[in-house]
Amino acid sequence: MTDKRIHIVGGGMAGSEAAWQAVNLGIPVTIHEMRPQVETFAHRTGNLAEMVCSNSFRSDDDEQNAVGLLHWEMRQAGGLIMEMADAHQLPAGGALAVDRDAFSQGVTDRLRAHPLVTVEAGEIDRLPDADDGQWIIATGPLTSGALASAIRAETGQDSLAFFDAIAPIVYADSIDMDIAWLQSRYDKGDTEEERTAYINCPMTKAEHEAFIDALLAADKAEFHEGETAGYFDGCLPIEVMAERGRETLRHGPMKPIGLTNAHKPDEKAYAVVQLRRDNALGTLYNIVGFQTKMKYGAQTEVFRMIPGLQNARFARLGGIHRNTFLNSPTLLDDQMRLRSRPNLRFAGQITGVEGYVESAAMGLLAGRLATQELLGDPLPPVPADTAMGALLTHITGGAEAKTFQPMNVNFGLFRPIDAKGGRRGRRDRYKAYTDRAKTAWREWLGLPEPTVSDIAADAGAETPSEA
Ligand SMILES: Cc1cc2nc3c(=O)[nH]c(=O)nc-3n(C[C@H](O)[C@H](O)[C@H](O)COP(=O)(O)OP(=O)(O)OC[C@H]3O[C@@H](n4cnc5c(N)ncnc54)[C@H](O)[C@@H]3O)c2cc1C
């Protein structure tokens, strides 16, 4: 099987987009999709690119929002997922919501009608061999058991997770360091960097009591049917810990021992919430051990009760879901190839990105990278200043491998740009990020500089608010 063809396992968001990119560059693809023969607990149809839950692609603001920028980049690359989302858009303010059935039917019809696309029904239950040609594995959060076992056998037991346990991630520049301080427990570490690896937020007894009350009262999301098996091993949501006893968290992730408040050395904190650096840039910190099933609205309210986080901005909120994903920082190279088996690429949610848009985006990249490699004209690295590149750089190296959890696209993943502080400063900074990204992305795609009329059309376009 060494013809110039790409085999794509999984016809979801990522697999569909990867296929579209390849066939538009002239390379035939076979999409292997197990539905409807083999079902998952979340999908309902046999269509490609089915949206399993919400019908939203989130913010469409390409100047002030990183997801909106990802939309823009995919549109520039002729992405099918965005074309169909635009074609089947529903009114939703600044967000891009779609008619889910018409959307996935549209993707399915376009791909099935393309002369270079073959859709083969059935489950793939093993990894292809090294001489089987180019493959892209895009089987998503609900990868079938047999294939997941084969991937685990290849990558190692600890390299493929079946659940995510996501602690909320905070933008470092929104933490109040007049209240919080840098210190590792017992000042452990050989270097100053290690001894100051954590940001600590202290709580008095009264603050702790109020926090536990809020946690217990907060709105929680339910698990989907079929989702819970095996999850209670070692990653309890904080609200479940609090339900087991009001002091449980104080003996777990909120224990105050081995820490001295740098601002008030004589005052012993009753509890301490710790945040740990989440990316090499040092722009993002996760709240250690704070995985939660609280609803998003409740999370921001409850977490802003933590002293030092009263003005926190969240790059992503916490969650626990059934989710199959690789430890990409150790396993994938910057071309999305499995280091140990370079004829295999991974794409979509299984690479440790999160969400329809991010998954489709990683499909788009994998499709283009695989195609160009097959054509003997490999692409240069995806520029890290683009939304695509920032996300890819994070999952293939920028993220901490030891604590790697799935990630949404957000401006914390971007190489910083200096701008004045405050709300206005933030708007200027985000605009600078998106301008920089657009130039780099067009260059990478080999597109000409925008014309005066393109710029005028852009300037006249409405800027929807963040969704
Ligand atoms: C319950 C649930 C709710 C979610 N809700 C949202 C949400 O509201 N918003 C959001 O943005 N994201 C949500 N997600 C995440 C969502 O799944 C991803 O954002 C997106 O669908 C992932 O795209 P993907 O292409 O990687 O995987 P998918 O879209 O899931 O596509 C993978 C495809 O591979 C197929 N497949 C699996 N194993 C095999 C095999 N061995 N052989 C052949 N085919 C196989 C599957 O049938 C599927 O069609 C949710 C996920 C789950 C599980």
The ligand as an SDF file (V2000), in Angstrom:
LIG
                    3D

 53 58  0  0  0  0  0  0  0  0999 V2000
  -19.6660   13.9260   25.1950 C   0  0  0  0  0  0  0  0  0  0  0  0
  -18.8500   14.9620   24.5260 C   0  0  0  0  0  0  0  0  0  0  0  0
  -19.3220   16.2650   24.4200 C   0  0  0  0  0  0  0  0  0  0  0  0
  -18.5620   17.2430   23.7720 C   0  0  0  0  0  0  0  0  0  0  0  0
  -19.0510   18.5110   23.6420 N   0  0  0  0  0  0  0  0  0  0  0  0
  -18.3720   19.4490   22.9600 C   0  0  0  0  0  0  0  0  0  0  0  0
  -18.9010   20.7600   22.7520 C   0  0  0  0  0  0  0  0  0  0  0  0
  -19.9980   21.0580   23.1790 O   0  0  0  0  0  0  0  0  0  0  0  0
  -18.1640   21.6590   22.0630 N   0  0  0  0  0  0  0  0  0  0  0  0
  -16.9450   21.3530   21.5560 C   0  0  0  0  0  0  0  0  0  0  0  0
  -16.3260   22.2330   20.9180 O   0  0  0  0  0  0  0  0  0  0  0  0
  -16.4060   20.1240   21.7330 N   0  0  0  0  0  0  0  0  0  0  0  0
  -17.0930   19.1690   22.4230 C   0  0  0  0  0  0  0  0  0  0  0  0
  -16.5640   17.9200   22.6210 N   0  0  0  0  0  0  0  0  0  0  0  0
  -15.2790   17.6260   22.1290 C   0  0  0  0  0  0  0  0  0  0  0  0
  -15.5080   17.1480   20.6910 C   0  0  0  0  0  0  0  0  0  0  0  0
  -15.6220   15.7750   20.6270 O   0  0  0  0  0  0  0  0  0  0  0  0
  -14.4020   17.5810   19.8580 C   0  0  0  0  0  0  0  0  0  0  0  0
  -14.3440   18.9410   19.9870 O   0  0  0  0  0  0  0  0  0  0  0  0
  -14.4660   17.2200   18.3740 C   0  0  0  0  0  0  0  0  0  0  0  0
  -15.5920   16.5140   17.9420 O   0  0  0  0  0  0  0  0  0  0  0  0
  -13.2590   16.3910   18.1850 C   0  0  0  0  0  0  0  0  0  0  0  0
  -13.0300   16.2510   16.8280 O   0  0  0  0  0  0  0  0  0  0  0  0
  -12.2240   14.9850   16.3540 P   0  0  0  0  0  0  0  0  0  0  0  0
  -12.2670   14.9990   14.8720 O   0  0  0  0  0  0  0  0  0  0  0  0
  -10.9270   14.9210   17.0120 O   0  0  0  0  0  0  0  0  0  0  0  0
  -13.1020   13.7540   16.9110 O   0  0  0  0  0  0  0  0  0  0  0  0
  -14.5890   13.3370   16.4870 P   0  0  0  0  0  0  0  0  0  0  0  0
  -15.3180   14.4780   15.9190 O   0  0  0  0  0  0  0  0  0  0  0  0
  -15.1530   12.6090   17.6340 O   0  0  0  0  0  0  0  0  0  0  0  0
  -14.3220   12.3080   15.3130 O   0  0  0  0  0  0  0  0  0  0  0  0
  -13.6620   11.0800   15.5050 C   0  0  0  0  0  0  0  0  0  0  0  0
  -14.2830   10.0670   14.5850 C   0  0  0  0  0  0  0  0  0  0  0  0
  -13.5230    8.8660   14.6260 O   0  0  0  0  0  0  0  0  0  0  0  0
  -14.3920    7.7640   14.6120 C   0  0  0  0  0  0  0  0  0  0  0  0
  -13.6520    6.6210   15.1640 N   0  0  0  0  0  0  0  0  0  0  0  0
  -13.2550    6.4070   16.4520 C   0  0  0  0  0  0  0  0  0  0  0  0
  -12.5210    5.2770   16.5450 N   0  0  0  0  0  0  0  0  0  0  0  0
  -12.4520    4.7500   15.2870 C   0  0  0  0  0  0  0  0  0  0  0  0
  -11.8250    3.5960   14.7350 C   0  0  0  0  0  0  0  0  0  0  0  0
  -11.1050    2.7690   15.4800 N   0  0  0  0  0  0  0  0  0  0  0  0
  -11.9670    3.3450   13.3990 N   0  0  0  0  0  0  0  0  0  0  0  0
  -12.6900    4.2050   12.6050 C   0  0  0  0  0  0  0  0  0  0  0  0
  -13.3050    5.3100   13.0840 N   0  0  0  0  0  0  0  0  0  0  0  0
  -13.1680    5.6010   14.4080 C   0  0  0  0  0  0  0  0  0  0  0  0
  -15.5880    8.2320   15.4030 C   0  0  0  0  0  0  0  0  0  0  0  0
  -16.7550    7.5180   15.0690 O   0  0  0  0  0  0  0  0  0  0  0  0
  -15.6910    9.7020   14.9790 C   0  0  0  0  0  0  0  0  0  0  0  0
  -16.5230    9.8890   13.8670 O   0  0  0  0  0  0  0  0  0  0  0  0
  -17.2990   16.9100   23.2620 C   0  0  0  0  0  0  0  0  0  0  0  0
  -16.8200   15.6110   23.3710 C   0  0  0  0  0  0  0  0  0  0  0  0
  -17.5810   14.6380   24.0000 C   0  0  0  0  0  0  0  0  0  0  0  0
  -17.0430   13.2530   24.0990 C   0  0  0  0  0  0  0  0  0  0  0  0
  1  2  1  0
  2  3  1  0
  2 52  2  0
  3  4  2  0
  4  5  1  0
  4 50  1  0
  5  6  2  0
  6  7  1  0
  6 13  1  0
  7  8  2  0
  7  9  1  0
  9 10  1  0
 10 11  2  0
 10 12  1  0
 12 13  2  0
 13 14  1  0
 14 15  1  0
 14 50  1  0
 15 16  1  0
 16 17  1  0
 16 18  1  0
 18 19  1  0
 18 20  1  0
 20 21  1  0
 20 22  1  0
 22 23  1  0
 23 24  1  0
 24 25  2  0
 24 26  1  0
 24 27  1  0
 27 28  1  0
 28 29  2  0
 28 30  1  0
 28 31  1  0
 31 32  1  0
 32 33  1  0
 33 34  1  0
 33 48  1  0
 34 35  1  0
 35 36  1  0
 35 46  1  0
 36 37  1  0
 36 45  1  0
 37 38  2  0
 38 39  1  0
 39 40  1  0
 39 45  2  0
 40 41  1  0
 40 42  2  0
 42 43  1  0
 43 44  2  0
 44 45  1  0
 46 47  1  0
 46 48  1  0
 48 49  1  0
 50 51  2  0
 51 52  1  0
 52 53  1  0
M  END
$$$$
